[in-house]
Amino acid sequence: MTLTVYNTLTRRQEPLETIEPGKVKMYCCGVTVYDYCHLGHARSYIVWDSIRRYLQWRGYQVRYIQNFTDIDDKILNRARELGTTMEAVANRFIDAYFEDIRRLNVMDADEYPRATEHIPEIQAMIKALEAKDYAYAAGGDVYYRVERFPTYGKLSGRDLEQMQAGASGRVDLENSEGRKQHPFDFALWKAAKPGEPAWDSPWGKGRPGWHIECSAMIRSQLGETIDIHSGGGDLIFPHHENEIAQSEAAIKKPLARYWMHNGMVMVDGKKMSKSLGNFTTIRELLARPVDPMAVRYFVLQAHYRKPLDFTDEAIATASGSWKTLKEGLLFGYQHGEKLGFTNNGNQLDQEIIKRFEESGDDDFNFSVSLAVLFELAKELRREGNLLVHEGKTETPPEELFKQWQTLVTLARVLGLEATVEEEVSQGGITDAEIEELIQKRQEARITRNFAEADRIRNELQTQGITLIDSREGTRWHRN
């Protein structure tokens, strides 16, 4: 099956044909580092991380770049609030980003360029636009001449008459004291204000506009044309629209072959965002506590282009589903020794792989891929319960080993992982440990050491394990 991708630019699903066969150059718009990341950010970076992982699974060599915007009015305002510097604020929240996002098992990008590290490249691109009459200086600022770019609006499907300044809260609403030649012209360079960080330039001291940063960093890190440009759906206009206008006017080549955008996280029908004050940070959510893998499961259970409704009930449902999947992932660790599992090669179920790839190749429809894995995990859990309670399984051990290996391998493609060590570190107890304690309790009862038998029962109860004694022996279940 051919891997297809929905392209925002063409508004249709297309076969993935990369510039260089077998290689993908991918750029993702990163965060503006003035605060902690919320669940909307988590969705975006989990989505692109999973797509990156899937591309690698399908045999592509992926170079993945994600920037940090570390110069911005919001960062400067936060620095004033905290009585510190822009650099200190940026570094603090970059560190917080890594702390939060790594807990969700998001792999590091190959590079994390910062806007402040690419001032020469930014100025060089502005000079090129100015030389081609796509940019003009006015009072220390430099603006992009929107009317000069005839296909402006092709990504968002807008034209100049329909557009409204202020989209995404990032377009200057005022006309900068009359310096703009057209109300939708946007800043490439901003003249310095008193007390702000600034860099020398041909237009005077100042700092870059928001949109030009990504255009310059893409060219510096990945070249003139890339395969995939990704980001949240709220960036289509004006940010990505303006990136196209800048880059393609400067280099006369397409900026990206495929434009991909994830849907928004919604709360009560509104987009989760800091500006609306309806956001939940990643660290707040994980402190409830919620298993980080349950958050990742929650994100992946909806198609990446669709809105994702955030509610306590939805998180609870995802947590329950993740628990089932985790039990399947732990099957071999808990029962492998009893079943005689041996690591004699990577034996995978090709039929399950085929179903997994059919959904993944269909514009990364991981919600269906998850359903395939969930079905397999439920079957392994059922076999595990049979082994514990009846001492046998219905499926031959060699087939169970293949199913377990397949589940672990494909779940890892989506960044969903569980280990026995993790289970123990989180205060959990494995099936093998439960059986060992039950045996010790039985020995204590035989020797009439009822105090010790009661102690073991109580210990298991505190860990969520209920024992049921009968003539046939002792059964147990997790609460």
KEMI-427239 format. One record per residue (C-alpha): residue in one letter; x, y, z; residue number from 1. Coordinates in Angstrom, 3 decimals. Each point is the difference from the previous one (the first is absolute). Layout:
N
{A {X Y Z} NUM},
...
//
This chain:
479
{M {0.000 0.000 0.000} 1},
{T {1.204 3.515 -0.821} 2},
{L {0.506 2.389 2.914} 3},
{T {-2.268 3.012 -0.535} 4},
{V {-0.049 3.362 1.733} 5},
{Y {-2.660 2.706 0.177} 6},
{N {1.559 3.197 -1.354} 7},
{T {-1.544 3.207 1.361} 8},
{L {1.354 1.890 -3.000} 9},
{T {-1.777 -2.102 -2.636} 10},
{R {-2.923 -1.012 2.273} 11},
{R {0.256 -3.640 -0.979} 12},
{Q {1.699 -3.225 1.028} 13},
{E {3.080 -0.730 -2.067} 14},
{P {2.655 -2.736 -0.256} 15},
{L {3.130 0.911 1.946} 16},
{E {2.738 0.676 -2.547} 17},
{T {3.059 1.463 1.651} 18},
{I {2.643 2.208 -1.582} 19},
{E {2.637 -2.666 0.570} 20},
{P {-1.271 -3.600 -0.074} 21},
{G {-0.024 -1.623 3.427} 22},
{K {0.649 3.249 1.865} 23},
{V {-2.345 2.523 1.639} 24},
{K {0.910 3.556 0.957} 25},
{M {-2.587 1.076 2.560} 26},
{Y {-0.416 3.283 1.878} 27},
{C {-2.398 0.620 2.868} 28},
{C {-0.830 3.420 1.430} 29},
{G {0.976 -0.064 3.667} 30},
{V {-1.152 1.892 3.059} 31},
{T {0.443 3.615 0.964} 32},
{V {1.752 -0.497 3.330} 33},
{Y {-1.677 2.287 2.526} 34},
{D {-2.081 -2.511 2.017} 35},
{Y {-0.595 -3.691 0.657} 36},
{C {-1.343 -2.128 -2.843} 37},
{H {-3.668 -0.994 0.087} 38},
{L {-1.879 -2.990 -1.382} 39},
{G {-0.403 1.703 -3.386} 40},
{H {3.784 0.044 -0.330} 41},
{A {0.152 -3.593 1.200} 42},
{R {-2.387 -1.080 -2.748} 43},
{S {2.005 1.699 -2.703} 44},
{Y {3.370 -1.429 0.994} 45},
{I {-1.353 -3.490 0.743} 46},
{V {-1.607 -0.008 -3.462} 47},
{W {3.142 1.055 -1.877} 48},
{D {2.163 -2.301 2.115} 49},
{S {-2.268 -2.938 -0.866} 50},
{I {0.015 0.892 -3.694} 51},
{R {3.781 0.285 0.074} 52},
{R {0.228 -3.418 1.691} 53},
{Y {-2.378 -1.515 -2.547} 54},
{L {1.990 1.381 -2.922} 55},
{Q {3.112 -1.571 1.495} 56},
{W {-1.874 -3.297 0.417} 57},
{R {-0.913 0.158 -3.698} 58},
{G {3.675 0.310 -0.856} 59},
{Y {0.525 3.752 -0.379} 60},
{Q {3.015 1.827 1.336} 61},
{V {-1.581 3.003 1.710} 62},
{R {1.754 3.245 0.889} 63},
{Y {-2.340 1.780 2.405} 64},
{I {0.521 3.633 1.017} 65},
{Q {-2.080 1.890 2.575} 66},
{N {0.730 3.592 0.911} 67},
{F {-0.344 2.087 3.126} 68},
{T {-1.254 3.576 -0.308} 69},
{D {2.105 1.686 2.685} 70},
{I {-0.581 3.653 -0.918} 71},
{D {-3.568 1.244 0.111} 72},
{D {-2.207 2.606 1.692} 73},
{K {-1.474 -2.677 2.284} 74},
{I {3.460 -1.027 1.189} 75},
{L {0.989 3.612 0.574} 76},
{N {-3.180 0.669 1.961} 77},
{R {0.599 -3.078 2.147} 78},
{A {3.564 1.123 0.675} 79},
{R {-1.303 3.355 1.241} 80},
{E {-2.532 -1.747 2.236} 81},
{L {2.703 -2.188 1.529} 82},
{G {2.609 2.734 0.161} 83},
{T {2.471 -1.960 -2.087} 84},
{T {1.346 -0.212 -3.553} 85},
{M {-1.514 -1.353 -3.188} 86},
{E {2.787 -2.573 -0.199} 87},
{A {-0.656 -1.231 3.544} 88},
{V {-3.732 -0.417 -0.698} 89},
{A {0.684 -1.820 -3.269} 90},
{N {2.516 -2.381 1.596} 91},
{R {-2.316 -0.725 2.928} 92},
{F {-2.909 -1.009 -2.188} 93},
{I {2.144 -1.871 -2.528} 94},
{D {1.185 -2.144 2.914} 95},
{A {-3.624 -0.415 1.116} 96},
{Y {-1.000 -1.000 -3.531} 97},
{F {2.509 -2.840 -0.057} 98},
{E {-0.969 -1.130 3.496} 99},
{D {-3.692 -0.190 -0.923} 100},
{I {0.143 -1.282 -3.563} 101},
{R {2.530 -2.757 0.690} 102},
{R {-2.354 -1.449 2.620} 103},
{L {-2.413 -0.547 -2.892} 104},
{N {2.700 -2.014 -1.788} 105},
{V {0.472 2.585 -2.738} 106},
{M {3.392 -0.495 -1.619} 107},
{D {2.376 2.927 -0.210} 108},
{A {0.193 1.772 -3.339} 109},
{D {3.234 -0.260 -1.960} 110},
{E {0.517 3.718 0.607} 111},
{Y {-1.777 2.736 1.959} 112},
{P {1.024 3.274 -1.666} 113},
{R {-0.769 3.228 1.849} 114},
{A {-0.981 3.239 -1.661} 115},
{T {2.683 1.956 1.876} 116},
{E {2.671 -2.346 -1.383} 117},
{H {-0.952 0.771 -3.609} 118},
{I {0.013 3.794 -0.164} 119},
{P {2.527 0.124 -2.905} 120},
{E {-2.091 -2.454 -2.062} 121},
{I {-3.172 1.948 0.787} 122},
{Q {1.576 3.290 -1.056} 123},
{A {1.374 -1.573 -3.196} 124},
{M {-3.479 -1.179 -0.998} 125},
{I {-1.487 3.435 0.716} 126},
{K {2.689 1.619 -2.156} 127},
{A {-0.805 -2.412 -2.845} 128},
{L {-3.700 0.873 0.224} 129},
{E {0.792 3.697 0.088} 130},
{A {2.240 -0.323 -3.079} 131},
{K {-2.864 -1.684 -1.895} 132},
{D {-2.474 2.683 1.086} 133},
{Y {-1.982 -2.389 2.226} 134},
{A {0.974 1.976 3.096} 135},
{Y {0.334 3.652 0.948} 136},
{A {1.479 1.880 2.943} 137},
{A {-2.043 2.536 1.912} 138},
{G {1.093 1.780 3.169} 139},
{G {2.396 -2.719 1.129} 140},
{D {-2.494 -2.789 -0.772} 141},
{V {0.013 -2.195 -3.092} 142},
{Y {-3.263 -1.329 -1.465} 143},
{Y {-0.882 -2.657 -2.511} 144},
{R {-1.958 1.337 -2.973} 145},
{V {-2.947 -2.443 -0.126} 146},
{E {-1.510 1.318 -3.260} 147},
{R {3.283 -0.764 -1.771} 148},
{F {-0.486 -3.777 0.527} 149},
{P {-2.819 -1.025 -2.384} 150},
{T {-0.836 -3.359 1.636} 151},
{Y {-0.197 1.357 3.539} 152},
{G {-2.792 -1.906 1.736} 153},
{K {0.430 -3.292 -1.877} 154},
{L {0.583 -2.036 3.185} 155},
{S {-2.905 1.377 2.018} 156},
{G {-2.332 0.466 -2.979} 157},
{R {-0.460 3.704 0.725} 158},
{D {0.421 3.091 -2.110} 159},
{L {0.985 3.451 1.135} 160},
{E {-3.577 1.253 0.067} 161},
{Q {-1.057 -2.788 2.378} 162},
{M {2.946 0.053 2.330} 163},
{Q {-0.203 1.558 3.421} 164},
{A {3.013 1.207 1.905} 165},
{G {0.461 -1.616 3.383} 166},
{A {-0.339 -3.684 -1.000} 167},
{S {1.611 -2.231 2.666} 168},
{G {0.428 3.156 2.077} 169},
{R {3.341 0.699 -1.682} 170},
{V {-0.746 2.549 -2.755} 171},
{D {0.545 3.636 0.915} 172},
{L {-3.413 1.615 0.188} 173},
{E {1.275 3.560 -0.163} 174},
{N {1.543 1.444 -3.130} 175},
{S {3.276 0.729 1.791} 176},
{E {-0.573 3.769 -0.148} 177},
{G {-0.783 -0.109 -3.708} 178},
{R {3.259 -1.654 -1.038} 179},
{K {-1.649 -2.956 -1.744} 180},
{Q {-0.829 0.406 -3.678} 181},
{H {-2.785 -2.596 0.271} 182},
{P {-1.856 -0.969 3.194} 183},
{F {0.917 -3.696 -0.447} 184},
{D {3.710 0.602 -0.507} 185},
{F {1.879 -1.660 2.860} 186},
{A {3.210 0.721 1.870} 187},
{L {3.242 -1.678 -0.985} 188},
{W {2.087 2.194 2.311} 189},
{K {-1.148 2.106 2.943} 190},
{A {1.770 3.129 1.180} 191},
{A {1.264 -0.232 3.566} 192},
{K {-2.004 1.476 2.829} 193},
{P {1.682 1.322 3.153} 194},
{G {1.159 -2.803 2.288} 195},
{E {-0.540 -2.792 -2.535} 196},
{P {2.728 -2.350 -1.266} 197},
{A {1.136 1.119 -3.438} 198},
{W {2.469 -0.835 -2.740} 199},
{D {1.807 2.281 -2.434} 200},
{S {-1.369 -0.076 -3.547} 201},
{P {0.024 2.039 -3.227} 202},
{W {-3.337 1.470 1.169} 203},
{G {1.164 0.913 3.495} 204},
{K {-0.106 -1.874 3.284} 205},
{G {-2.908 -2.397 0.269} 206},
{R {-1.165 -3.601 0.065} 207},
{P {-1.635 -2.422 -2.467} 208},
{G {-3.708 -0.380 -0.599} 209},
{W {-1.592 -3.317 0.882} 210},
{H {-0.591 -1.443 -3.479} 211},
{I {3.452 0.618 -1.470} 212},
{E {1.632 -2.084 2.743} 213},
{C {-1.294 -3.338 -1.306} 214},
{S {0.721 0.822 -3.640} 215},
{A {3.628 0.724 0.845} 216},
{M {0.424 -2.987 2.326} 217},
{I {-1.512 -2.449 -2.493} 218},
{R {2.392 1.141 -2.704} 219},
{S {2.946 -0.140 2.400} 220},
{Q {-0.818 -3.461 1.393} 221},
{L {-1.651 -1.825 -2.906} 222},
{G {0.577 1.909 -3.236} 223},
{E {-2.214 1.898 -2.408} 224},
{T {-2.840 -2.539 -0.358} 225},
{I {-1.036 -2.559 2.604} 226},
{D {-2.317 -2.991 -0.151} 227},
{I {-2.369 0.635 2.925} 228},
{H {-0.798 3.174 1.897} 229},
{S {-2.176 -0.702 3.030} 230},
{G {-1.733 1.861 2.789} 231},
{G {-3.294 0.744 1.668} 232},
{G {-3.027 0.947 -2.094} 233},
{D {-0.025 3.447 1.617} 234},
{L {3.311 0.763 -1.763} 235},
{I {-1.349 -0.311 -3.548} 236},
{F {-0.786 3.711 -0.010} 237},
{P {1.870 2.228 0.355} 238},
{H {3.192 -1.796 1.032} 239},
{H {0.337 -2.710 -2.637} 240},
{E {-1.556 2.179 -2.676} 241},
{N {2.645 2.603 0.690} 242},
{E {2.799 -2.558 0.052} 243},
{I {-0.981 -1.045 -3.520} 244},
{A {-0.103 3.601 -1.211} 245},
{Q {3.414 0.818 1.473} 246},
{S {1.871 -3.155 -0.981} 247},
{E {-1.417 -0.425 -3.485} 248},
{A {0.509 3.663 -0.868} 249},
{A {3.610 -0.202 1.179} 250},
{I {1.036 -3.303 -1.606} 251},
{K {-2.578 -0.476 -2.790} 252},
{K {-0.598 -3.618 1.057} 253},
{P {-2.764 -1.708 2.011} 254},
{L {0.691 0.094 3.733} 255},
{A {-1.544 -3.423 0.692} 256},
{R {-1.528 -2.800 -2.038} 257},
{Y {-2.533 -0.926 2.693} 258},
{W {-1.621 2.220 2.616} 259},
{M {-1.452 -1.957 2.903} 260},
{H {-2.051 1.352 2.899} 261},
{N {-1.416 -1.607 3.109} 262},
{G {-3.445 0.815 1.363} 263},
{M {-0.504 1.954 3.183} 264},
{V {-0.693 -1.217 3.533} 265},
{M {-3.441 1.303 0.925} 266},
{V {-1.480 0.917 3.383} 267},
{D {-3.748 0.738 0.060} 268},
{G {0.067 0.527 -3.758} 269},
{K {2.891 2.470 0.077} 270},
{K {3.648 -0.480 -0.913} 271},
{M {2.245 -0.591 3.009} 272},
{S {2.349 2.973 0.190} 273},
{K {1.776 2.213 2.479} 274},
{S {-1.723 3.082 -1.400} 275},
{L {-3.417 -1.436 0.918} 276},
{G {1.181 -1.203 3.392} 277},
{N {-1.620 -3.425 -0.520} 278},
{F {3.205 -2.008 -0.114} 279},
{T {1.361 -2.844 2.113} 280},
{T {3.779 -0.281 0.062} 281},
{I {1.689 -3.324 -0.596} 282},
{R {1.471 -0.009 3.494} 283},
{E {-3.355 0.812 1.603} 284},
{L {-1.620 -2.922 -1.797} 285},
{L {2.762 -2.457 0.891} 286},
{A {-0.103 1.118 3.651} 287},
{R {-3.625 -1.211 0.438} 288},
{P {1.543 -2.609 -0.507} 289},
{V {-0.521 -1.240 -3.538} 290},
{D {2.353 -2.491 -1.625} 291},
{P {1.970 1.829 -2.735} 292},
{M {-0.687 -2.901 -2.351} 293},
{A {-3.745 0.434 0.623} 294},
{V {0.361 3.604 -1.207} 295},
{R {1.804 -1.208 -3.101} 296},
{Y {-2.743 -2.600 -0.550} 297},
{F {-2.643 2.724 0.422} 298},
{V {1.651 2.108 -2.710} 299},
{L {0.419 -2.849 -2.480} 300},
{Q {-3.525 -1.386 0.307} 301},
{A {-1.302 2.806 -2.249} 302},
{H {1.194 0.639 -3.551} 303},
{Y {2.654 2.697 0.124} 304},
{R {-1.919 2.426 -2.254} 305},
{K {-3.206 -0.162 2.055} 306},
{P {-0.839 2.070 3.105} 307},
{L {0.677 -1.780 3.297} 308},
{D {-2.433 0.620 2.884} 309},
{F {1.684 0.220 3.382} 310},
{T {-2.116 -1.074 2.986} 311},
{D {0.691 -1.837 3.229} 312},
{E {-2.156 -2.845 -1.298} 313},
{A {2.022 -0.248 -3.216} 314},
{I {3.275 -0.170 1.942} 315},
{A {-1.462 -2.647 2.327} 316},
{T {-1.125 -2.092 -2.982} 317},
{A {3.425 0.294 -1.614} 318},
{S {1.621 -1.014 3.298} 319},
{G {-2.118 -3.149 0.102} 320},
{S {0.857 -0.850 -3.585} 321},
{W {3.684 0.581 0.629} 322},
{K {-0.155 -2.338 3.015} 323},
{T {-1.281 -2.772 -2.276} 324},
{L {2.674 0.696 -2.598} 325},
{K {2.671 0.100 2.695} 326},
{E {-1.059 -3.400 1.323} 327},
{G {0.506 -1.368 -3.493} 328},
{L {3.415 1.677 -0.273} 329},
{L {1.064 -1.524 3.337} 330},
{F {-1.257 -3.495 -0.904} 331},
{G {3.379 -1.418 -0.986} 332},
{Y {1.800 1.491 2.994} 333},
{Q {-2.547 -1.469 2.405} 334},
{H {-0.699 -3.384 -1.597} 335},
{G {2.859 -0.583 -2.418} 336},
{E {2.101 -2.115 2.346} 337},
{K {-2.905 -2.320 0.823} 338},
{L {-0.850 -0.318 -3.691} 339},
{G {3.602 -0.634 -1.012} 340},
{F {0.412 3.146 -2.104} 341},
{T {3.423 0.270 -1.589} 342},
{N {1.272 2.926 -2.047} 343},
{N {0.653 -1.975 -3.153} 344},
{G {-0.393 2.792 -2.508} 345},
{N {-2.489 2.718 -0.802} 346},
{Q {-3.085 -2.114 -0.705} 347},
{L {-2.907 2.262 -0.953} 348},
{D {-3.545 -0.682 -1.154} 349},
{Q {-0.048 1.214 -3.603} 350},
{E {-3.797 0.158 -0.183} 351},
{I {-0.146 2.386 2.968} 352},
{I {2.833 2.059 -1.472} 353},
{K {-1.926 0.258 -3.261} 354},
{R {-3.100 1.327 1.800} 355},
{F {2.127 2.424 2.011} 356},
{E {1.704 1.361 -3.115} 357},
{E {-3.244 0.300 -1.975} 358},
{S {-1.273 2.543 2.509} 359},
{G {3.365 1.703 0.440} 360},
{D {0.453 0.374 -3.761} 361},
{D {-3.453 1.606 -0.206} 362},
{D {1.113 3.481 1.099} 363},
{F {1.307 -1.328 3.319} 364},
{N {-3.369 -1.216 1.262} 365},
{F {1.423 -1.146 3.318} 366},
{S {-3.408 -0.197 1.652} 367},
{V {-0.633 -3.135 -2.079} 368},
{S {3.555 -1.220 0.652} 369},
{L {-0.693 0.265 3.735} 370},
{A {-3.133 -2.090 -0.388} 371},
{V {2.099 -2.758 -1.593} 372},
{L {2.420 0.088 2.942} 373},
{F {-2.784 0.170 2.592} 374},
{E {-1.620 -3.112 -1.442} 375},
{L {3.296 -1.878 0.240} 376},
{A {0.649 1.244 3.560} 377},
{K {-3.431 -1.180 1.164} 378},
{E {0.695 -3.476 -1.340} 379},
{L {3.364 -0.162 1.775} 380},
{R {-1.607 1.187 3.229} 381},
{R {-2.617 -2.750 -0.298} 382},
{E {2.697 -2.602 -0.518} 383},
{G {1.900 1.373 2.989} 384},
{N {-3.051 -0.354 2.238} 385},
{L {-0.483 -3.591 -1.171} 386},
{L {3.615 -0.760 0.816} 387},
{V {-0.280 1.511 3.465} 388},
{H {-3.321 -1.548 0.988} 389},
{E {0.031 -3.303 -1.907} 390},
{G {3.710 -0.560 -0.549} 391},
{K {-0.309 -0.233 -3.782} 392},
{T {-0.658 2.022 -3.158} 393},
{E {-2.169 -0.710 -3.010} 394},
{T {2.608 1.238 -2.471} 395},
{P {3.359 -1.776 -0.484} 396},
{P {2.931 1.817 1.684} 397},
{E {1.818 0.565 -3.290} 398},
{E {-3.049 1.815 -1.400} 399},
{L {-0.372 2.061 3.184} 400},
{F {3.661 0.984 -0.275} 401},
{K {-0.571 1.190 -3.569} 402},
{Q {-3.107 1.969 1.001} 403},
{W {1.774 1.627 2.933} 404},
{Q {3.043 0.927 -2.087} 405},
{T {-2.293 1.480 -2.635} 406},
{L {-1.903 2.055 2.563} 407},
{V {3.147 1.371 1.641} 408},
{T {1.599 0.845 -3.363} 409},
{L {-3.013 1.783 -1.486} 410},
{A {-0.895 1.820 3.215} 411},
{R {3.538 1.367 0.060} 412},
{V {-0.565 1.405 -3.501} 413},
{L {-2.681 2.194 1.606} 414},
{G {2.214 0.796 2.991} 415},
{L {-2.056 -2.128 2.397} 416},
{E {2.299 -1.988 2.278} 417},
{A {-0.186 -1.815 3.343} 418},
{T {2.566 -2.014 1.949} 419},
{V {-0.029 -2.069 3.160} 420},
{E {2.455 2.471 1.513} 421},
{E {-2.468 2.812 -0.643} 422},
{E {-2.797 -1.974 1.599} 423},
{V {2.031 -0.610 3.143} 424},
{S {1.280 3.582 0.178} 425},
{Q {-3.572 1.261 -0.086} 426},
{G {-0.932 -2.180 2.979} 427},
{G {-1.484 -2.783 -2.126} 428},
{I {0.423 -3.729 0.519} 429},
{T {0.463 -2.609 -2.682} 430},
{D {-2.044 -3.195 -0.401} 431},
{A {3.058 -2.081 0.888} 432},
{E {0.489 1.926 3.240} 433},
{I {-3.681 -0.446 0.876} 434},
{E {0.225 -3.766 -0.529} 435},
{E {3.129 -0.172 2.147} 436},
{L {-1.715 1.822 2.879} 437},
{I {-3.076 -2.234 -0.305} 438},
{Q {2.274 -3.054 0.285} 439},
{K {1.658 1.439 3.111} 440},
{R {-3.429 0.705 1.476} 441},
{Q {-1.056 -3.577 -0.680} 442},
{E {3.119 -1.291 1.762} 443},
{A {-0.757 2.266 2.963} 444},
{R {-3.534 -1.358 0.239} 445},
{I {1.235 -3.609 -0.125} 446},
{T {2.297 0.709 2.972} 447},
{R {-2.905 1.833 1.715} 448},
{N {1.897 3.300 -0.084} 449},
{F {-3.216 1.922 -0.589} 450},
{A {1.499 3.338 0.955} 451},
{E {2.474 -0.277 -2.876} 452},
{A {-2.744 -1.199 -2.364} 453},
{D {-2.125 3.029 0.913} 454},
{R {2.966 2.310 -0.422} 455},
{I {0.576 -1.234 -3.564} 456},
{R {-3.702 0.370 -0.838} 457},
{N {0.029 3.571 1.344} 458},
{E {3.200 0.818 -1.887} 459},
{L {-1.566 -1.140 -3.257} 460},
{Q {-3.196 1.898 0.785} 461},
{T {1.920 3.262 0.387} 462},
{Q {1.407 -0.559 -3.501} 463},
{G {-3.448 -0.485 -1.516} 464},
{I {-0.024 -3.821 0.015} 465},
{T {-3.003 -1.870 1.443} 466},
{L {0.354 -3.675 0.966} 467},
{I {-2.916 -2.441 -0.262} 468},
{D {0.389 -3.305 1.870} 469},
{S {-2.016 -3.051 -1.089} 470},
{R {0.207 -3.805 0.031} 471},
{E {1.868 0.144 -3.308} 472},
{G {2.633 2.302 1.433} 473},
{T {0.639 3.737 0.095} 474},
{R {-0.955 2.233 -2.893} 475},
{W {0.816 3.706 -0.258} 476},
{H {-0.882 3.066 -2.044} 477},
{R {1.164 3.557 -0.301} 478},
{N {-2.430 2.580 1.362} 479},
//
